Amino acid sequence: MTLIQTFDTLEPASAATPGSADKNELEAFDAYSRAVIGAVDKVGPAVLHLQIEAQKGHGGSGSGVVFTPDGYVLTNSHVIAGAKRITATFQDGRSTSASIVGDDPDTDLAVLRLDGESPVAARLGSAQNLRVGQLVVAIGNPFGFQCTVTAGVVSALGRSLRSRSGRLIDSVIQTDAALNPGNSGGPLVNAAGEIIGINTAIIAMAQGICFSISADTVAFVAARLIREGRVRRCYIGVAGQNVPLPRKVVRFHELASESGVLAQSVAQDGAAAAAGLLSGDIIVALDGHPTASVDALHRLLVEDRLGVSVPMEVLRRERKLILPVVPREIPPAAGPA
């Protein structure tokens, strides 16, 4: 009762003119609306509905966005996985077939090329200057409802998301712009009408927790997919497990991390075996960088280290060894490292 009486007797905190607050709110809402409408006007015509005819079983659908004048399209790897035929439909109803240029399951990105002409292309921006709280707009085709627009804010930056291949995707954008099945592969856009991410995932049973692959990751991967059809990564032939290290061992060997990667098995024809790594060894650094986890090791096995001899620091019982290892290009069926 007291709470209700107190609420009923509250007086305005300021002497603002009656109706001025409503006017200010309306002006703010109009500015917000203008920002969303402007972004949609710029990018919406470049967003595609992708209908997938699968090689085996039922097909599916998703979203994509044209990002070059000559008809290259960004989408998710999982959207086009196993595709036999892809039909792309524009906002205005025009349709054309599309072919896969390249696919990278490790970042859940793929590049397509339209077989017909593209009337418009959106601009790929950068996520480097994004701020938490910044307005973002998602455009896609959830549940087949074409050209659906949702808006929200950047909820967090620098997230990591596990891809279906098992590797971590770094620098992922978290947003509360509503995403649903079918939004996958569509663009996340800023108020300037630039693509700052490709929508990729939601958390089941959660509300307002959605993820987009940052435009900077997209630019890196797309360039390589267009040039070579794949992203070249390397591996050393180890199946590993994260393990803690005793503090006395960390202090004695002056290690930079209190954990490492236990080599559970070593491929006999792999680079690690050729360097002398044995099952039971613990990898603590590669090329001077600590390997506190399998994910940290993955991040170091990049294109620049292909075919280059790099020092691998290893604990074998109480000894620390330095083994020269030459990472090799990862084959399609290779293990995690």
Stockholm file with secondary structure:
# STOCKHOLM 1.0

chainA/1-337         MTLIQTFDTLEPASAATPGSADKNELEAFDAYSRAVIGAVDKVGPAVLHLQIEAQKGHGGSGSGVVFTPDGYVLTNSHVIAGAKRITATFQDGRSTSASIVGDDPDTDLAVLRLDGESPVAARLGSAQNLRVGQLVVAIGNPFGFQCTVTAGVVSALGRSLRSRSGRLIDSVIQTDAALNPGNSGGPLVNAAGEIIGINTAIIAMAQGICFSISADTVAFVAARLIREGRVRRCYIGVAGQNVPLPRKVVRFHELASESGVLAQSVAQDGAAAAAGLLSGDIIVALDGHPTASVDALHRLLVEDRLGVSVPMEVLRRERKLILPVVPREIPPAAGPA
#=GR chainA/1-337 SS CHHHHHHHTCCCSSCCCTTHHHHHHHHHHHHHHHHHHHHHHHHGGGEEEEEEEESSSCCEEEEEEECSTTCEEEECHHHHTTEEEEEEECTTSCEEEEEEEEEETTTTEEEEEESSCCSCCCEECCSTTCCTTCEEEEEECGGGCTTEEEEEEEEEEEEEEECTTSCEEEEEEEECSCCCTTCTTCEEECTTSEEEEEEEEECTTCSSCEEEEEHHHHHHHHHHHHHHSSCCCEECSEEEEEEECCHHHHHHTTCSCSEEEEEEEECTTSHHHHHTCCTTCEEEEETTEECCSHHHHHHHCCGGGTTCCEEEEEEETTEEEEEEECCEECCTTCCCC
#=GC SS_cons         CHHHHHHHTCCCSSCCCTTHHHHHHHHHHHHHHHHHHHHHHHHGGGEEEEEEEESSSCCEEEEEEECSTTCEEEECHHHHTTEEEEEEECTTSCEEEEEEEEEETTTTEEEEEESSCCSCCCEECCSTTCCTTCEEEEEECGGGCTTEEEEEEEEEEEEEEECTTSCEEEEEEEECSCCCTTCTTCEEECTTSEEEEEEEEECTTCSSCEEEEEHHHHHHHHHHHHHHSSCCCEECSEEEEEEECCHHHHHHTTCSCSEEEEEEEECTTSHHHHHTCCTTCEEEEETTEECCSHHHHHHHCCGGGTTCCEEEEEEETTEEEEEEECCEECCTTCCCC
//
